[in-house]
C-alpha cells in the first residue's frame, strides 16, 4: 500500500504548474490567424482595385440641324403717335384712360382754352396806360394828316381842272399840263397812304388797350381748340391727365394700333452679323402654349453700348421682326410685352450629329470618349456648328459610334466604365 501511495504521489501534477496545450490545438490556432490575415489582405486588395465608373452614353447619328441665335425681346407697336398741344392755353382734364378706343378725326382727346390775361402791377399798368395814350396821340396825328392830304388833293384837282380847260383852248403847253396831272395823282396817293396810316394807328391803339385787360376768361364763343386723335386705335399712355396750362408741343397722350405689332430684340453684334432679313424667327415664352412664327424685317446698321447685369459693356444691335399671319393669339399680346426669340441663322437637312454634352475641350482640340465593351478611348473630333444640344461632326466620328455623355473627371483614356441603368 505504501508503494501504491508513493506511485500516486509521483504521477500527479502539482496544482501550481500550468497546463501545457497539446500540439494539435496550437496548429489550429495558427491556421485561424493566417486565414484572418489573408481575408483582411484580400479585402484591402479588392478595395484598392479601380471600380468601373457609371456613365451615360449617346449615339452619333445623321439628322437635320438648325443653328439659332436666342435672345430676349419685347413687342412694340410699329407706329406710335404722341399727341401734343398745338397751341398754348388752359388744357382741360383728359378723361380717356389707357386702353380706351379712339377714332381718327372723330374722338376728341382734350380741349384747350385760351390762356388768361396776366395780372398787372402798378408799374406795368402805368406803362400800358402810357402806351395807350401814345397810340391815341398817334391816331390823332394820323387823322390830321389825312385831312391835310385831302385838302392838298382838293387843291391839286382844282388846278388840274383849270389846266385841262386851258389846254383844250391851246393856251398852255403839254409839259405844264403833265406836271399838274402828275401832282393831282400824287396827292390822291398821299390821301390813300394817310388812310392806311390811320388804320395802323387804330390797330396800335386797340393793341395798347388790350394790354390793360386784367385776368379773366376771354369773351366770345368758339375760342376752344379741340384736339382730335390722328389715328384709330387705343390710348397707350396718358402723359398729362390733369388740367394745366400748356405750351405748344407739350405731350398729352400716346395712341396707336395694337394690332400692328412687331418684335424688337437687342442682339449681340457678333451674332447680328449672321442674321439676314427674311430669316425665320420662333417666338417663345410669350404666355401661350405653342410658339409663334415671325420673320426678320430689318437689322439696324448702327450698334449701341449696353452694360450687362454683370457689369460688362456689350455692343448690341436692334433686330426688328414681323409676326407671320394674323394669329388669334396676337390679340392677347400688347405693347412692350416680354418674349424670347430664336432666329435661324444656319440649317442643314442631313448632317452627322453628336450630343453636345459628349464633347470636351483639351487644349485647342475638341475630344470625346468612345465606349467600347466597358472601356473608353479618347478621340479627337473636328466640330462644326451647334445648337446647344447637338453638334455637327466634320471629322473623327462615324454614324453609330457610342460616346460618353458628360464624362466625369475620373474617366481617362482606357478607363473601365459601366453604363448607368435607366430608371
Residue pairs with C-beta under 8 A, 6 or more apart in sequence:
50 415
50 416
51 416
52 374
52 416
52 417
52 418
53 408
53 410
53 411
53 415
53 416
53 417
53 418
54 417
54 418
54 419
54 420
55 371
55 376
55 404
55 405
55 407
55 408
55 411
55 417
55 418
55 419
55 420
56 404
56 405
56 406
56 419
56 420
57 371
57 402
57 403
57 404
57 405
57 419
58 354
58 355
58 357
58 358
58 402
58 403
58 404
58 405
59 400
59 401
59 402
59 403
60 352
60 353
60 354
60 393
60 397
60 398
60 399
60 400
60 401
60 402
60 403
61 352
61 353
61 399
61 400
62 350
62 351
62 352
62 353
62 399
63 350
63 351
63 353
63 390
64 347
64 348
64 349
64 350
64 351
65 347
65 348
65 351
65 353
65 385
65 387
65 390
65 392
66 344
66 346
66 347
66 348
66 387
67 344
67 345
67 346
67 347
67 385
67 386
67 387
68 282
68 342
68 343
68 344
68 345
68 387
69 267
69 271
69 274
69 275
69 342
69 343
69 345
70 340
70 341
70 342
70 343
71 265
71 266
71 267
71 268
71 271
71 340
71 341
71 343
72 265
72 338
72 339
72 340
72 341
73 263
73 264
73 265
73 266
73 321
73 338
73 339
73 340
73 341
74 263
74 264
74 265
74 336
74 337
74 338
74 339
75 261
75 262
75 263
75 264
75 333
75 334
75 335
75 336
75 337
75 339
76 261
76 262
76 263
76 264
76 335
76 336
77 236
77 256
77 257
77 258
77 260
77 261
77 262
77 335
78 260
78 261
78 262
79 231
79 256
79 257
79 260
80 236
80 254
80 255
80 256
81 230
81 231
81 254
81 255
81 256
82 239
82 251
82 253
82 254
83 109
83 227
83 229
83 230
83 251
83 252
83 253
83 254
83 255
84 248
84 249
84 250
84 251
84 252
85 91
85 112
85 227
85 246
85 247
85 248
85 249
85 250
85 252
86 112
86 225
86 227
86 248
87 112
87 225
87 248
88 115
88 245
88 246
88 247
88 248
89 112
89 113
89 114
89 115
89 225
89 245
89 246
90 112
90 113
90 114
90 115
90 116
90 243
90 244
90 245
90 246
91 110
91 111
91 112
91 113
91 240
91 243
91 244
91 245
91 246
91 250
91 252
92 110
92 111
92 112
92 113
92 243
93 110
93 241
93 242
93 243
94 109
94 110
94 238
94 240
94 241
94 252
94 253
96 102
96 109
96 235
96 238
96 253
97 235
97 238
98 234
98 235
98 236
98 237
98 238
99 234
99 235
100 234
100 235
101 107
101 232
101 233
101 234
102 109
102 229
102 231
102 232
102 233
102 234
102 235
102 255
103 229
103 232
104 228
104 229
104 230
104 231
104 232
105 228
105 229
105 230
106 228
106 229
107 228
107 229
108 226
108 227
108 228
109 227
109 228
109 229
109 252
109 253
109 255
110 227
110 252
110 253
111 224
111 225
111 226
111 227
112 224
112 225
112 227
112 246
113 217
113 223
113 224
113 225
114 218
114 223
114 224
115 245
116 215
116 216
116 217
117 213
117 214
117 215
117 216
117 218
118 215
119 214
119 215
120 128
120 212
120 214
125 212
128 208
128 211
128 212
129 212
131 208
131 211
132 205
132 208
132 209
132 211
132 212
134 208
135 201
135 204
135 205
135 207
135 208
135 209
136 205
138 201
138 204
138 205
139 198
139 201
139 202
139 204
139 205
141 201
142 194
142 197
142 198
142 200
142 201
143 198
143 201
145 194
145 197
145 198
146 191
146 194
146 195
146 197
146 198
148 194
149 187
149 190
149 191
149 193
149 194
150 191
150 194
152 187
152 190
153 184
153 187
153 188
153 190
153 191
155 187
156 180
156 183
156 184
156 186
156 187
156 188
157 184
157 187
159 180
159 183
159 184
160 180
160 181
160 183
160 184
163 172
163 176
163 177
163 180
163 181
164 177
166 172
167 174
167 177
227 252
229 255
230 255
231 255
231 256
231 257
232 257
233 255
233 256
233 257
233 258
234 255
234 256
234 257
234 258
235 253
235 254
235 255
236 253
236 254
236 255
236 256
236 335
237 253
237 254
238 252
238 253
238 254
239 251
239 252
239 253
239 254
240 246
240 250
240 251
240 252
240 253
246 252
256 335
258 334
258 335
259 330
259 331
261 323
261 330
261 333
261 335
262 297
262 320
262 321
262 322
262 323
263 281
263 283
263 294
263 320
263 321
263 322
263 323
263 339
263 341
264 318
264 319
264 320
265 318
265 319
265 321
265 341
266 306
266 316
266 317
266 318
266 319
267 275
267 316
267 317
267 318
267 319
267 343
268 314
268 315
268 316
268 317
269 303
269 315
269 316
269 317
271 345
272 299
272 303
272 316
272 317
272 319
274 345
274 346
275 296
275 299
275 319
275 343
275 345
276 296
276 299
277 296
277 297
277 298
277 299
278 295
278 296
279 295
279 296
279 343
279 344
279 345
280 293
280 294
280 295
280 343
280 344
281 293
281 294
281 295
281 296
281 321
281 341
281 342
281 343
281 344
282 291
282 292
282 293
282 294
282 341
282 342
282 344
283 291
283 292
283 293
283 294
283 323
283 339
283 340
283 341
284 291
284 339
284 340
284 341
284 342
285 338
285 339
285 340
286 292
286 329
286 333
286 337
286 338
286 339
286 340
287 332
287 333
287 337
288 329
288 332
292 323
292 324
292 327
292 329
292 330
293 323
293 324
293 325
294 321
294 322
294 323
294 324
294 341
295 321
295 322
295 324
296 319
296 320
296 321
296 343
297 320
297 321
297 322
298 319
298 320
299 317
299 318
299 319
299 320
300 317
300 318
300 319
300 320
302 317
303 315
303 316
303 317
304 315
304 316
304 317
305 313
305 314
305 315
305 316
306 313
306 314
306 315
306 316
307 313
307 314
308 314
319 343
321 341
321 343
323 330
346 385
348 392
351 384
351 392
351 393
352 392
352 393
352 394
352 397
352 398
352 399
353 390
353 391
353 392
353 393
354 368
354 381
354 383
354 390
354 391
354 393
354 397
354 403
355 389
355 390
355 391
355 403
355 405
356 386
356 388
356 389
356 390
356 391
357 405
357 406
358 368
358 369
358 403
358 404
358 405
358 406
358 407
359 366
359 367
359 368
359 381
359 383
359 391
360 366
360 367
360 368
360 407
361 367
365 380
365 381
366 380
366 381
366 382
366 383
367 378
367 379
367 380
367 381
368 378
368 379
368 381
368 396
368 397
368 403
368 404
369 376
369 377
369 378
369 379
369 403
369 404
369 407
369 411
369 413
370 376
370 377
370 378
370 379
370 401
370 402
370 403
370 404
371 402
371 403
371 404
371 417
371 419
372 402
374 416
374 417
374 418
375 414
375 415
375 416
375 417
376 404
376 407
376 411
376 412
376 413
376 414
376 415
376 417
377 413
377 414
378 412
378 413
379 396
379 397
380 396
381 393
381 395
381 396
381 397
382 393
382 394
382 395
382 396
383 391
383 392
383 393
383 394
384 391
384 392
384 393
384 394
385 391
385 392
386 392
397 403
404 411
404 417
411 417
